[in-house]
């Protein structure tokens, strides 16, 4: 027994010597699967690069478009759809379960869902701009012979639901309300800007609001019946009844950046200099009432507004605020990413040209 026990111990000692690298903490994690799934999870968040690269969150996933390809990744970073395209000016718009890819100077357009299914849309003309509701209803603004612009509304199956032709002004933006029934159209006329509201059940204008001395170029449908317009001089809030609800003026400063990431508030970054160099971050509710204000001493690279929190990325780090702009957390480090997206589960995607790093702050 003593001889047998000695032989067993010698044999075990030889095994330990031969496989000593595999018995370290790193080797055990690798062999027993504790490290590999994490590596695969992060490695899966890679995507195609190319000219004119743009991003949009889709639920907890990510949509990426370039001039040569479009790609949709789910929340785990797995590619559910990828296709080669030829877009002169690619654009992507994200909803809860789908992404709208289109060429803003051409006719390429497709709706892609997180389950990997895709539907191509044949627009009636070259696409000027587009939008997508959270439930996946696309709205396209296109050129139209004999008119200034044409607005086409599709349902989530890409079936045409409504059309409106603009004869007096060029359409800058068009958006569908959360109920998928109310359409807001922003145009620039000969002497003024105009905001019109339509019901998908009628061809007549339901309400309208003009602003002769201010140019607004962007439009976002907030919750309920309120829309927010963005322009060089600030933000304007109006109801679908054509009534002015509130206004935020930047005065002699510049509206450097803004985000319509949430239905119940909007965030604006205002600076005394057009190039940024620090400024004031302001959050506003649906009536234009100030919710919070914070001074920043450096430029903002990107804003990402969630339902309850706001993520601000600067060259010096990531900062998470509440709607009142009280700081919740921060990660102060040198940030070289192109963009940061706050995901619904609270973590962050740092986007570079080739891949996305998922982090907590």
C-alpha positions as CSV (number, residue, x, y, z in Angstrom):
1,X,0.0,0.0,0.0
2,X,2.8,2.4,0.8
3,X,4.5,1.7,-2.5
4,X,1.2,2.2,-4.4
5,X,0.5,5.4,-2.6
6,X,4.0,6.7,-3.4
7,X,3.5,5.9,-7.1
8,X,0.1,7.7,-7.1
9,X,1.7,10.8,-5.5
10,X,4.5,10.8,-8.0
11,X,2.0,10.5,-10.9
12,X,-0.1,13.4,-9.6
13,X,3.1,15.5,-9.1
14,X,4.0,14.8,-12.8
15,X,0.5,15.9,-13.9
16,X,0.7,19.1,-11.9
17,X,4.1,19.9,-13.5
18,X,2.9,19.1,-17.0
19,X,-0.3,21.1,-16.8
20,X,0.8,23.8,-14.4
21,X,-0.3,26.6,-16.8
22,X,-3.8,25.3,-16.9
23,X,-4.1,25.2,-13.1
24,X,-3.7,29.0,-12.7
25,X,-6.7,31.2,-12.1
26,X,-6.6,32.3,-15.7
27,X,-6.4,28.7,-17.0
28,X,-9.2,27.5,-14.7
29,X,-11.5,30.3,-15.9
30,X,-10.7,29.4,-19.5
31,X,-11.2,25.7,-19.2
32,X,-14.3,25.9,-17.1
33,X,-16.0,28.5,-19.3
34,X,-16.0,31.5,-17.0
35,X,-13.9,33.7,-19.3
36,X,-14.8,32.5,-22.8
37,X,-18.5,33.6,-22.8
38,X,-17.6,37.1,-21.7
39,X,-14.9,37.3,-24.4
40,X,-17.4,36.1,-27.0
41,X,-20.0,38.5,-25.8
42,X,-17.8,41.5,-26.2
43,X,-16.2,40.2,-29.4
44,X,-19.6,39.8,-30.9
45,X,-20.2,43.6,-30.7
46,X,-18.3,44.3,-33.8
47,X,-19.6,45.7,-37.1
48,X,-18.6,46.9,-40.5
49,X,-16.8,50.2,-40.9
50,X,-17.0,52.5,-43.9
51,X,-17.6,56.0,-45.1
52,X,-20.4,58.1,-43.6
53,X,-20.8,55.7,-40.7
54,X,-23.9,56.4,-38.5
55,X,-25.5,54.6,-35.5
56,X,-28.9,54.3,-33.9
57,X,-30.1,52.3,-30.8
58,X,-32.8,49.7,-31.5
59,X,-34.2,48.6,-28.2
60,X,-31.1,47.2,-26.4
61,X,-29.5,46.5,-29.8
62,X,-27.6,48.6,-32.3
63,X,-28.1,49.6,-35.9
64,X,-25.1,50.7,-38.0
65,X,-25.1,52.1,-41.5
66,X,-22.3,53.1,-43.9
67,X,-22.2,54.0,-47.6
68,X,-21.5,50.4,-48.4
69,X,-23.4,48.3,-45.8
70,X,-26.2,48.1,-43.2
71,X,-26.1,46.0,-40.1
72,X,-28.4,45.3,-37.1
73,X,-27.1,43.7,-33.9
74,X,-29.3,42.4,-31.0
75,X,-28.8,43.1,-27.3
76,X,-26.2,40.4,-27.0
77,X,-24.1,41.9,-29.8
78,X,-25.0,39.2,-32.3
79,X,-25.6,40.3,-35.9
80,X,-29.2,39.5,-37.0
81,X,-29.0,41.3,-40.3
82,X,-26.3,42.5,-42.6
83,X,-26.5,43.6,-46.3
84,X,-24.2,45.3,-48.8
85,X,-25.7,48.6,-50.1
86,X,-24.7,51.6,-52.1
87,X,-25.9,54.7,-50.2
88,X,-24.6,58.2,-51.0
89,X,-25.7,59.6,-47.7
90,X,-26.7,56.7,-45.3
91,X,-29.1,57.3,-42.4
92,X,-30.6,55.1,-39.8
93,X,-33.5,55.6,-37.4
94,X,-34.2,53.3,-34.5
95,X,-37.4,52.1,-32.8
96,X,-38.1,49.6,-30.1
97,X,-37.9,46.5,-32.2
98,X,-36.8,47.7,-35.7
99,X,-34.5,50.0,-37.6
100,X,-35.1,52.1,-40.7
101,X,-32.1,52.3,-43.1
102,X,-32.3,54.7,-46.0
103,X,-30.2,56.7,-48.5
104,X,-31.0,60.4,-48.1
105,X,-30.0,61.2,-51.6
106,X,-31.4,58.2,-53.3
107,X,-34.2,55.7,-53.1
108,X,-32.7,52.9,-51.1
109,X,-34.8,52.1,-48.0
110,X,-35.5,49.1,-45.8
111,X,-37.1,48.3,-42.5
112,X,-35.3,45.6,-40.5
113,X,-36.6,43.9,-37.3
114,X,-34.6,42.5,-34.5
115,X,-35.7,39.0,-35.4
116,X,-33.7,39.4,-38.7
117,X,-36.7,40.0,-41.0
118,X,-36.5,42.8,-43.5
119,X,-38.9,44.6,-45.8
120,X,-37.8,46.9,-48.6
121,X,-39.7,50.1,-49.3
122,X,-39.9,51.7,-52.7
123,X,-40.2,55.4,-52.1
124,X,-42.0,57.6,-54.7
125,X,-38.9,59.7,-55.2
126,X,-35.5,60.6,-53.8
127,X,-35.6,60.6,-50.0
128,X,-35.1,64.0,-48.3
129,X,-35.5,62.8,-44.7
130,X,-37.2,60.1,-42.7
131,X,-38.3,59.1,-39.2
132,X,-39.5,56.0,-37.4
133,X,-41.9,55.6,-34.5
134,X,-41.1,53.4,-31.5
135,X,-43.6,50.8,-32.8
136,X,-41.9,50.7,-36.2
137,X,-44.0,53.0,-38.5
138,X,-41.7,54.7,-41.1
139,X,-42.4,58.2,-42.4
140,X,-40.6,59.2,-45.6
141,X,-40.2,62.7,-47.1
142,X,-39.4,62.6,-50.8
143,X,-39.1,64.8,-53.8
144,X,-42.2,65.0,-56.0
145,X,-42.5,66.4,-59.5
146,X,-44.9,69.3,-59.6
147,X,-44.7,69.7,-55.8
148,X,-42.2,70.9,-53.2
149,X,-42.2,67.6,-51.3
150,X,-44.3,64.5,-50.5
151,X,-44.9,62.8,-47.2
152,X,-45.6,59.1,-47.0
153,X,-46.6,57.2,-43.9
154,X,-46.3,53.3,-43.7
155,X,-47.3,50.9,-41.0
156,X,-44.9,48.3,-39.4
157,X,-45.5,46.0,-42.4
158,X,-44.4,48.8,-44.7
159,X,-47.9,49.2,-46.2
160,X,-48.7,52.7,-47.3
161,X,-51.2,54.3,-44.9
162,X,-51.2,58.0,-45.7
163,X,-49.8,60.6,-48.2
164,X,-49.6,64.4,-48.3
165,X,-48.2,66.6,-51.0
166,X,-46.8,70.0,-50.2
167,X,-47.3,72.6,-52.8
168,X,-46.3,75.7,-51.0
169,X,-43.2,74.8,-48.9
170,X,-40.4,72.4,-48.7
171,X,-40.8,69.7,-45.9
172,X,-37.9,69.8,-43.5
173,X,-39.1,67.1,-41.1
174,X,-42.2,64.9,-40.6
175,X,-43.0,62.7,-37.6
176,X,-45.8,60.5,-36.5
177,X,-47.2,60.6,-32.9
178,X,-46.9,57.7,-30.4
179,X,-50.6,56.8,-31.3
180,X,-49.7,56.3,-35.0
181,X,-52.6,58.5,-35.9
182,X,-51.4,62.1,-35.7
183,X,-48.8,63.4,-38.3
184,X,-46.8,66.6,-37.7
185,X,-45.1,68.2,-40.7
186,X,-42.5,71.0,-40.5
187,X,-42.1,73.1,-43.7
188,X,-40.3,76.2,-44.8
189,X,-42.5,78.5,-46.8
190,X,-41.7,81.7,-48.9
191,X,-42.1,84.1,-46.0
192,X,-42.2,81.9,-42.8
193,X,-41.9,78.5,-41.3
194,X,-45.0,76.4,-40.8
195,X,-46.0,73.5,-38.6
196,X,-49.0,71.5,-39.7
197,X,-50.9,68.6,-38.1
198,X,-52.9,65.9,-39.9
199,X,-55.0,63.0,-38.8
200,X,-54.4,59.8,-40.8
201,X,-58.1,59.5,-41.3
202,X,-58.5,62.8,-43.1
203,X,-56.8,64.7,-45.9
204,X,-57.5,68.1,-44.4
205,X,-55.1,70.1,-42.1
206,X,-56.3,69.7,-38.6
207,X,-54.2,72.6,-37.1
208,X,-51.3,74.8,-38.0
209,X,-48.9,77.2,-36.5
210,X,-46.6,79.7,-38.3
211,X,-43.4,81.4,-37.1
212,X,-42.3,84.1,-39.6
213,X,-39.0,85.2,-37.9
214,X,-37.5,81.9,-36.7
215,X,-36.2,79.0,-38.7
216,X,-36.8,75.6,-37.1
217,X,-35.2,72.6,-38.8
218,X,-36.0,69.6,-36.6
219,X,-39.1,68.0,-35.1
220,X,-39.8,65.4,-32.4
221,X,-43.1,64.1,-31.2
222,X,-43.1,63.9,-27.4
223,X,-45.7,62.0,-25.4
224,X,-49.3,63.0,-25.6
225,X,-50.0,65.6,-28.3
226,X,-47.0,67.8,-27.9
227,X,-44.1,68.3,-30.4
228,X,-40.8,70.0,-29.9
229,X,-39.1,72.0,-32.7
230,X,-35.4,72.8,-32.7
231,X,-33.8,75.7,-34.5
232,X,-30.9,78.1,-34.3
233,X,-32.6,80.3,-31.8
234,X,-33.8,77.6,-29.4
235,X,-36.6,75.2,-28.9
236,X,-40.4,75.6,-29.4
237,X,-43.1,73.4,-27.9
238,X,-46.6,73.2,-29.5
239,X,-49.7,71.0,-29.2
240,X,-51.4,69.1,-32.0
241,X,-54.2,71.7,-31.7
242,X,-51.8,74.3,-33.1
243,X,-51.3,76.1,-29.8
244,X,-48.0,77.3,-28.5
245,X,-47.1,75.5,-25.2
246,X,-43.7,76.9,-24.4
247,X,-40.4,78.2,-25.8
248,X,-36.8,78.1,-24.8
249,X,-34.6,80.8,-26.3
250,X,-30.8,80.7,-26.4
251,X,-30.6,84.5,-26.8
252,X,-27.2,85.6,-28.1
253,X,-25.8,82.1,-27.6
254,X,-25.9,79.0,-29.8
255,X,-27.8,75.7,-29.6
256,X,-24.7,73.5,-30.1
257,X,-26.4,70.2,-29.4
258,X,-29.7,68.6,-28.3
259,X,-31.3,65.2,-27.8
260,X,-34.9,64.0,-28.2
261,X,-34.1,60.7,-26.6
262,X,-37.1,60.6,-24.3
263,X,-40.8,61.3,-24.7
264,X,-41.1,63.4,-21.5
265,X,-38.2,65.7,-21.7
266,X,-35.6,67.2,-24.0
267,X,-32.0,68.2,-23.3
268,X,-30.2,71.2,-24.9
269,X,-26.5,72.2,-24.8
270,X,-26.1,76.0,-25.2
271,X,-22.7,77.8,-25.6
272,X,-21.5,81.3,-26.2
273,X,-19.4,79.9,-29.0
274,X,-20.5,78.0,-32.0
275,X,-17.6,75.6,-31.7
276,X,-18.6,74.8,-28.1
277,X,-15.7,75.2,-25.6
278,X,-18.0,74.6,-22.7
279,X,-21.5,75.8,-22.0
280,X,-24.7,75.1,-20.2
281,X,-26.7,71.9,-20.2
282,X,-30.5,72.4,-19.8
283,X,-33.3,69.9,-19.5
284,X,-36.9,70.9,-20.3
285,X,-40.3,69.3,-20.0
286,X,-43.1,69.1,-22.6
287,X,-44.1,72.7,-21.9
288,X,-40.6,74.1,-22.1
289,X,-40.3,74.4,-18.3
290,X,-36.8,74.0,-17.0
291,X,-36.1,70.8,-15.1
292,X,-32.4,71.2,-14.5
293,X,-29.3,73.3,-15.4
294,X,-25.6,72.5,-15.2
295,X,-22.5,74.4,-16.3
296,X,-19.9,72.4,-18.2
297,X,-16.3,73.5,-18.8
298,X,-15.7,71.4,-21.9
299,X,-17.3,70.3,-25.1
300,X,-19.8,67.5,-25.4
301,X,-19.1,64.7,-27.8
302,X,-22.5,63.0,-27.6
303,X,-25.8,63.1,-25.6
304,X,-27.9,60.1,-25.0
305,X,-31.2,60.6,-23.2
306,X,-33.1,57.7,-21.6
307,X,-36.5,57.7,-19.9
308,X,-35.0,58.7,-16.5
309,X,-31.3,59.4,-17.1
310,X,-29.1,61.4,-19.4
311,X,-25.6,60.3,-20.5
312,X,-23.1,62.9,-21.4
313,X,-19.8,62.0,-23.1
314,X,-16.9,64.4,-23.2
315,X,-13.3,63.9,-24.0
316,X,-12.6,63.5,-20.3
317,X,-15.2,60.9,-19.4
318,X,-18.8,59.7,-19.1
319,X,-21.3,61.4,-16.8
320,X,-24.7,60.1,-15.9
321,X,-27.4,62.7,-14.7
322,X,-31.0,62.5,-13.7
323,X,-33.6,64.7,-15.5
324,X,-32.8,67.4,-12.9
325,X,-29.1,67.2,-14.0
326,X,-28.0,66.0,-10.6
327,X,-25.0,63.8,-11.2
328,X,-25.7,60.1,-10.5
329,X,-22.3,58.6,-11.4
330,X,-19.2,59.3,-13.5
331,X,-16.3,57.6,-15.2
332,X,-13.5,60.1,-15.6
333,X,-11.0,58.8,-18.1
334,X,-9.8,59.7,-21.6
335,X,-12.6,58.8,-24.0
336,X,-11.7,58.3,-27.7
337,X,-15.0,56.8,-28.8
338,X,-17.2,58.4,-31.5
339,X,-20.4,58.1,-29.5
340,X,-21.9,56.8,-26.3
341,X,-25.4,55.3,-26.1
342,X,-27.3,54.7,-22.8
343,X,-29.0,51.4,-23.1
344,X,-32.4,50.6,-21.4
345,X,-30.8,48.3,-18.8
346,X,-28.5,51.1,-17.7
347,X,-25.2,50.1,-19.1
348,X,-23.4,52.1,-21.9
349,X,-22.2,51.3,-25.4
350,X,-19.0,53.1,-26.3
351,X,-18.9,53.1,-30.1
352,X,-15.8,53.2,-32.2
353,X,-15.4,52.8,-35.9
354,X,-15.1,49.0,-35.7
355,X,-16.7,47.8,-32.4
356,X,-18.7,48.7,-29.3
357,X,-17.5,48.3,-25.8
358,X,-20.1,47.7,-23.1
359,X,-19.4,49.3,-19.8
360,X,-21.0,50.3,-16.5
361,X,-20.6,53.7,-15.0
